[in-house]
Amino acid sequence: MTSANDSFEDAIVPDTKDWTWVLERACPDCGLDTPAVAPTAVPALVRANAAGWTAVLAAEPAAELRRRPDPATWSALEYACHVRDVFRLFAFRLDLMLTQDGPLFPNWDQDETALAERYGEQDPAVVAVELAEAAERIAADFEQVAGEQWARTGDRSDGARFTVRTFAQYFIHDPLHHLHDVTGVPAGTA
């Protein structure tokens, strides 16, 4: 027997947009002025974002957190799982940038991961703990970046090149934007 969420999993439209434009202008959806974000502010923003997700995951019963607002939109729990995995992925990529010269990042299909890891079936309490741990790791990693390290580079397979500075700015938009997706609270400017 399939649940309502099982039938929705195939309805999610993969996000194929190139979000690097957020490095050039404010996001009209969430309100974050990404180019104005000081990379040194990212650790505090990550920690505040993790606290927001912890509150979201504690505010409703699991069934409500699993409920999608519509068949093509992730549930709050699915967004939280995605943000947890973004924290983990970007910590890995940041490590590559700081330890290798001009690394090429391995590809990551966020939609495939959501299906394979069954985001909508995970335990919200466990996700909250894992998200907070992953957030603390990447926040601490960004706190260690100094001086010329901000200019180190890394590349995506689609040709997008980041410095650690632009990587920090690009990264922080994702979790802040998704918290806005779930709560409706604007990310604002940092």
N, C-alpha and C positions, 0 to 999 in steps of 0.2 A: 504494500500500500504506500502511496506517495503522499507526502504532506503538501500543503499549499506552497511552502517554500521550495520543495523539490521541483515542482512544476515551474517555478519562477527562475530557477538557476539557469536554464537555457535561454531565458528571456533577456538577461542582462546583455546590453549592447556593449561590446568591448570599447574601451576608451583608447582611441588611436590618435588623439590630438597630441601635438607637440607643445607641451606646456612651457617650453623655455621662454616663451614670450613674457612670462611673469618677471623675467629679469629686466625687462624694458619698461614696464608700466604696471600700475596698480591693477589688481584683479577686480573687475566690475561685480563679480558675484560675492566674494567674501569680504572685499574691501581692503585686503592687505596690500600695502604699497611695498612690494618686495624689494625694489631697488633702494628703498630708503632704510631697509633693515641692516643695521650694523652687524656684521658676522659675529662680533664678540657678544652680541645680545642673544644669539641663538641658544646657548645653554639654558638661560632663564626662560626663554620662550618655550623650549622643549619641556622643561619641568612644569611650567604652568599648563601647557597643553595636556600633558600626562595626567595632571590633577583633574582637568576638565573631563577627560575620558573616564577616569576612575569614578567621578561623580555620575556621569551618564550611565555607566555599567551598574552602579549601585542603586539608581533611582527607580528602576522598573523591574518587574518580574522578568525572568528569562524569556517567557513566551512573547512579551511585548518587545523586548530587545531583538527578538528574531523576526518580528513582523516587518515586512517591507511596506513602505508607503505606497508603492505601486510595483507591478511586476518587473519593471526595468530598472529599479533603484535598489541599491543595497540597503539592508537593515542596519540599525545602529550597531548591532553586534558584528556584522560583516565589515562595516567601516572600521570598527575598533580593531578587528583582526588585521585588516589591511594596514592600519597605522602602525600597529605593533611590528608587522613585517617590514614596513618602510623604515622604521627605526633600525631594525636589524640589518637590512640591506645597505642603508646609507652608512652605518658604522663600518661594515665590511668594505664598502667602496672608499670611505675616508681613509681607512687603514691602507688600502692599495695606493691611494694618492700620496700618502705620507711615507711609504716604504719602497715604492717603485717609481721609476721615471716614466711619466706619461702612460700609465696603464690603460688598457682597453677593458671597460667593464663588461663582465659576462651579462648576457641578455637576461631579462626577467619579465615573464608574462604574468602580470598581476591577476588577470582574469582566470588564467589556468590555475594559478596558485589558489585562488579563492575556491574553485571547484574541487581541486585535488585535496586541499586541507579541510574541506567542508566547513568553511567559516561559519555558516548559519547554524551549525550544530555544536559549536564549541561552548564550553562552560564560561559564562560571563565573568564569574569570580576568578577563574584561572587566567582568562584573557587580561583582566585588570592587573593582576600581579605581573604577568609576562610583559604587558605593555609598559608598566612602570619601570621594570628592570631594564628593558630595552631602551627606554627613554633616558634613564640615568646613565647608561653606558655611553650613548652617543653624546649626551650633554657633557659628560666628563671628557670624552675624546675631543670635542670641540674646544673645551677649556684649555687643553694642552697645546693647541695650535698657537704658534707664535712667529713673529718676524716674517722671514722669507717663505716660511711654510705656506702662508696664505696665497702665494703665487704658484705653488705646485699645480700640475695639471693632471686631468684624467679625461678619457673620451668614452662616449657611448658609441655603439656600433652604427648608429644613424648619422654619425658625424658631429654630433654636439660635443663641444669641448668646454670643460669647466676648469676654472681655477678653484682652489679650496675655498676662496672667498665667494665666488659665484655659486659654487656647489652648496655652501651653507645657506645662501639666500634661496636658491632653488628648492632645496630640501625643506626648509621651514614652511614654505607655502603649503605643501601637501598636507601635513597633519592639521595645520590651522584651518585650511580650506575644508577639510573633511569634518572637523568639529563644527564648523559653520553649517555644513550640509545637514548634520544631525540636529543641531540645537537652534539654528537660525540666528545665532548671535554673531554679528560681524567680527571678523578677525581684526579689523582696524589697521592702524599703522603702528609700526614698532619704532 
